[in-house]
């Protein structure tokens, strides 16, 4: 999901920001489209980072396996 959201949302917003800043230079900071893309890039970038950290946590710690192992010990 994180990779898909990066491709579908973050990529086009980043490209639009690059094109706008290339055309307008520093005055792009006053352009409403640029500011919108910047805000959405930040928000969805934070969501993507959270999803990646969550995925990393799940893949490393596997919290469901520990519980199943504990259940087997208590049933014996």
Protein Blocks (a to p, Z undefined) as FASTA:
>chain_A
ZZmmmmmmmmmmmmmmmmmmmmnmmmlmmpmklmmmmmmmmmmmmmmmmmmmmmmmmmmn
ommlmmmmmmmmmmZZ
